[in-house]
Amino acid sequence: MASLRASSVLKHAFLLLGAIVMAFPFYWMLTTSFKSFVEAQSYPPTFLPSVWHFENWIEAWNFPNTRWPRSFLNTIFVATTVTLGTIVTAVLAAYAFARMSFRGRTVLFSLFLLTIFIPNEATLIPNFVLMSRRYLGWYDTYTAQIVPFLASVFSIFLLRQFFLGVPKELQEAARLDGAGHLRFLWSVALPLVRPALITVALINFLASWNSFLWPLLVTSSPDIRPIQVALLPFSNEAGTQYHLLMAGASFVILPTVAVYLVAQRYFIEGVARSGIRG
């Protein structure tokens, strides 16, 4: 009993240490957002503001060239569209790889998985050239921010693992009742993989919400730029306003934290169950 108790204490201590390490950047962001300009850049740094400057958030919201309302609307539109599109493509592809038999299925799925190992930096410039006015002409449009992300290999893999876990007896019973693949997918398979659907939606929504480098490259107009790019005015040739930058980053990240807290149960369940079948 004593050894089990000691093991439990060590395990929880390790988990607590990991939680502190993960939460510290968010703590630092929030506390820095209430510091003065001088204190935010002081060395050694202070862990709490000597004077709490709550007006930093108002100043960050009204900072020149930020256009927060428009940037939030742009991000919500792009993130929602990407999420819905990814769910559609991932569901159809994952179901085909899991429940349908066709020539070359295993080889094609292996090629899909291999693309995960290609660094994004390796495809950044070719994709940018493809979006330019010379080729597709999508530069500085919503299309350039949405279309390249309407398919996700990881989402296909995750949903495929769940579809493999759907009992074959259910599909055979549905086939006897005259249901085809689409009817079985809509009426039986999708309700059974709801945790995976929510996980896919959450992962892609957060990834789109936090996207910075790609929108920065393919857009130039503030009218269609997302909120991550809207943080750029806090850093210019005169220096970086770290206290205002942290204030801006705080209310940029708050909606994603709220979304995660609402869907975290499904997210954890989806990730935990994704490897139950090979």
Secondary structure, DSSP 8 states (H G I E B T S, - for coil): -HHHHHHHHHHHHHHHHHHHHHHHHHHHHHHHTTS-HHHHT-SS--SS-SS--THHHHHHHT-TT--HHHHHHHHHHHHHHHHHHHHHHHHHHHHHHHH---TTHHHHHHHHHHGGGS-HHHHHHHHHHHHSTTTT--TTSHHHHHGGGS--HHHHHHHHHHHHTS-HHHHHHHHHTT--HHHHIIIIIHHHTHHHHHHHHHHHHHHHHT--HHHHHH---TTT--TTGGGGGGEETTEE-HHHHHHHHHHHHHHHHHHHHHHHHHHHHHHHTTTS--
